[in-house]
Structures are given as C-alpha cells and as structure tokens.
C-alpha cells in the first residue's frame, strides 16, 4: 500500500500507476476498511487523479468516484 501522508499526488505518482496498482486502490475503496476517513479521502483523491489523467486505468472503477450531476437550484 502507498503511504499517501508522505507522498503528494503528483504527475510522477499518477504516471507510475499500472492496472494492478489501480485495482488494489479500488479494492481498498470498495472494502472501505480505513482507520480514518482521511485515509479513505486520500485514496479517493488518488483515484480521481487517475481518472482525470489516466482514464484507461479507471474505467472499471468510475462508480467509486460518485460523479453524479447535481441540480443546485
């Protein structure tokens, strides 16, 4: 597991991801067994960065990002 408190989400980090790493990240998010909500949020932000910059890696996990449109009226 990547220790994100010490690693910022950077172009290098996103570029280093492959299918296996993305699958492990998604599995952690699906299991939602984090010691703190902040750990889950860090993984969610990483998955979001991957979806934006490497969408080919996240097409099977897009449901984890909750990208529904909101009507703010």
Protein Blocks (a to p, Z undefined) as FASTA:
>chain_A
ZZfklpccdfklmmmpcfklmmmmmmmmmnopafbfklmmmmmmmmmmmmmmmmmlmmmm
mmmnopaccdfZZ
